[in-house]
Amino acid sequence: DEKTLCFMDIMPMTDGHALVIPKAPSRNMLDIDPADLAAVMATAQKIARAQMKAFNADGIMVMQFNEPASGQTVYHTHVHLLPRMEGTKMRPHTGEMAEPTFLADMTEKLKAALV
């Protein structure tokens, strides 16, 4: 939309792991404009609902990090949305990027659920 973007995490910890970011610059939740934060969360809710359908998820994990002590390594506000299924473990964050075809497939599944 006019205030946010959503895309797949290039190092997904689950199938369908997506990120939602504001278009306006901000380092993290501590300095983002409140209206932009509200837009990010509204988009996150919309995406999470679509992830539930697209990936047959039992739940959605929402993660957001602020400053290095919390684990933040990318200094633009972003929210992680991870579809979770009962009995399945998350993949470790190894630093290896997923295959582009895998990410494209996940993107298409999510897009189809947004319609």
C-alpha beads as a LAMMPS data file, in Angstrom:
LAMMPS data file: protein, C-alpha beads

115 atoms
114 bonds

1 atom types
1 bond types

-500.0 500.0 xlo xhi
-500.0 500.0 ylo yhi
-500.0 500.0 zlo zhi

Masses

1 110.0

Atoms # bond

1 1 1 0.000 0.000 0.000
2 1 1 1.091 3.629 0.150
3 1 1 2.832 3.260 3.545
4 1 1 4.151 -0.321 3.719
5 1 1 5.804 -3.154 1.807
6 1 1 5.744 -6.910 2.373
7 1 1 8.207 -9.450 1.005
8 1 1 9.597 -12.883 1.816
9 1 1 12.559 -13.188 4.168
10 1 1 15.543 -14.351 2.089
11 1 1 16.666 -16.609 4.960
12 1 1 13.286 -18.048 5.993
13 1 1 12.993 -19.845 9.304
14 1 1 9.600 -21.282 8.258
15 1 1 7.787 -21.671 4.960
16 1 1 6.070 -18.359 4.271
17 1 1 8.331 -16.281 6.582
18 1 1 7.572 -12.704 5.509
19 1 1 8.668 -9.202 6.477
20 1 1 6.550 -6.055 6.664
21 1 1 8.350 -2.707 6.542
22 1 1 7.359 0.955 6.438
23 1 1 8.250 2.884 3.288
24 1 1 9.266 5.877 5.404
25 1 1 12.741 5.657 6.924
26 1 1 13.015 4.621 10.573
27 1 1 15.620 2.655 12.507
28 1 1 13.200 0.594 14.606
29 1 1 10.041 0.745 16.710
30 1 1 11.674 3.209 19.102
31 1 1 11.849 6.025 16.554
32 1 1 9.157 5.244 13.953
33 1 1 6.334 7.739 13.499
34 1 1 3.248 6.346 15.311
35 1 1 1.119 6.574 12.146
36 1 1 3.708 4.562 10.212
37 1 1 3.856 1.973 13.006
38 1 1 0.059 1.665 12.897
39 1 1 0.237 1.119 9.126
40 1 1 2.935 -1.554 9.547
41 1 1 0.833 -3.419 12.097
42 1 1 -2.335 -3.167 9.979
43 1 1 -0.435 -4.671 7.051
44 1 1 1.091 -7.302 9.341
45 1 1 -2.408 -8.353 10.427
46 1 1 -3.576 -8.604 6.806
47 1 1 -0.519 -10.672 5.849
48 1 1 -0.797 -12.916 8.930
49 1 1 -4.406 -13.739 8.067
50 1 1 -3.355 -14.637 4.523
51 1 1 -0.442 -16.738 5.839
52 1 1 -2.854 -18.777 7.957
53 1 1 -4.690 -19.780 4.766
54 1 1 -1.766 -19.976 2.353
55 1 1 0.442 -22.175 4.524
56 1 1 -2.237 -24.030 6.502
57 1 1 -0.702 -22.555 9.652
58 1 1 -1.828 -23.260 13.197
59 1 1 -0.534 -19.861 14.313
60 1 1 1.673 -16.909 13.407
61 1 1 4.804 -15.857 15.281
62 1 1 5.425 -12.092 15.209
63 1 1 8.982 -10.889 15.901
64 1 1 10.423 -7.380 15.973
65 1 1 13.891 -6.392 17.242
66 1 1 15.092 -2.995 18.517
67 1 1 18.823 -2.217 18.789
68 1 1 21.755 -4.674 18.821
69 1 1 21.128 -6.008 22.335
70 1 1 17.777 -7.369 21.120
71 1 1 19.248 -8.985 18.025
72 1 1 18.566 -6.211 15.503
73 1 1 21.005 -6.454 12.580
74 1 1 19.063 -4.581 9.873
75 1 1 18.528 -0.943 10.773
76 1 1 15.197 -0.250 9.118
77 1 1 12.013 -1.055 11.038
78 1 1 10.650 -4.459 10.074
79 1 1 8.278 -7.047 11.494
80 1 1 8.850 -10.774 10.947
81 1 1 5.740 -12.923 10.385
82 1 1 6.387 -16.655 10.643
83 1 1 3.642 -19.203 9.955
84 1 1 3.859 -21.981 12.554
85 1 1 2.514 -25.504 12.428
86 1 1 2.045 -27.746 15.454
87 1 1 4.890 -30.215 15.796
88 1 1 7.257 -28.573 13.299
89 1 1 10.490 -26.856 14.241
90 1 1 11.787 -23.622 12.809
91 1 1 14.839 -23.801 10.582
92 1 1 17.966 -22.339 12.190
93 1 1 19.097 -18.905 11.016
94 1 1 22.314 -20.017 9.321
95 1 1 22.908 -17.016 7.084
96 1 1 22.277 -19.073 3.943
97 1 1 19.837 -17.596 1.467
98 1 1 16.927 -19.654 0.173
99 1 1 16.691 -20.576 -3.491
100 1 1 14.931 -17.871 -5.544
101 1 1 12.470 -20.451 -6.905
102 1 1 11.472 -21.421 -3.347
103 1 1 10.913 -17.765 -2.410
104 1 1 8.915 -17.181 -5.596
105 1 1 6.692 -20.173 -4.781
106 1 1 6.087 -18.865 -1.244
107 1 1 5.281 -15.414 -2.668
108 1 1 2.724 -16.832 -5.100
109 1 1 1.014 -18.846 -2.346
110 1 1 0.759 -15.755 -0.169
111 1 1 -0.500 -13.568 -3.026
112 1 1 -3.204 -16.108 -3.863
113 1 1 -4.444 -16.035 -0.263
114 1 1 -4.671 -12.227 -0.306
115 1 1 -7.313 -12.246 -3.054

Bonds

1 1 1 2
2 1 2 3
3 1 3 4
4 1 4 5
5 1 5 6
6 1 6 7
7 1 7 8
8 1 8 9
9 1 9 10
10 1 10 11
11 1 11 12
12 1 12 13
13 1 13 14
14 1 14 15
15 1 15 16
16 1 16 17
17 1 17 18
18 1 18 19
19 1 19 20
20 1 20 21
21 1 21 22
22 1 22 23
23 1 23 24
24 1 24 25
25 1 25 26
26 1 26 27
27 1 27 28
28 1 28 29
29 1 29 30
30 1 30 31
31 1 31 32
32 1 32 33
33 1 33 34
34 1 34 35
35 1 35 36
36 1 36 37
37 1 37 38
38 1 38 39
39 1 39 40
40 1 40 41
41 1 41 42
42 1 42 43
43 1 43 44
44 1 44 45
45 1 45 46
46 1 46 47
47 1 47 48
48 1 48 49
49 1 49 50
50 1 50 51
51 1 51 52
52 1 52 53
53 1 53 54
54 1 54 55
55 1 55 56
56 1 56 57
57 1 57 58
58 1 58 59
59 1 59 60
60 1 60 61
61 1 61 62
62 1 62 63
63 1 63 64
64 1 64 65
65 1 65 66
66 1 66 67
67 1 67 68
68 1 68 69
69 1 69 70
70 1 70 71
71 1 71 72
72 1 72 73
73 1 73 74
74 1 74 75
75 1 75 76
76 1 76 77
77 1 77 78
78 1 78 79
79 1 79 80
80 1 80 81
81 1 81 82
82 1 82 83
83 1 83 84
84 1 84 85
85 1 85 86
86 1 86 87
87 1 87 88
88 1 88 89
89 1 89 90
90 1 90 91
91 1 91 92
92 1 92 93
93 1 93 94
94 1 94 95
95 1 95 96
96 1 96 97
97 1 97 98
98 1 98 99
99 1 99 100
100 1 100 101
101 1 101 102
102 1 102 103
103 1 103 104
104 1 104 105
105 1 105 106
106 1 106 107
107 1 107 108
108 1 108 109
109 1 109 110
110 1 110 111
111 1 111 112
112 1 112 113
113 1 113 114
114 1 114 115
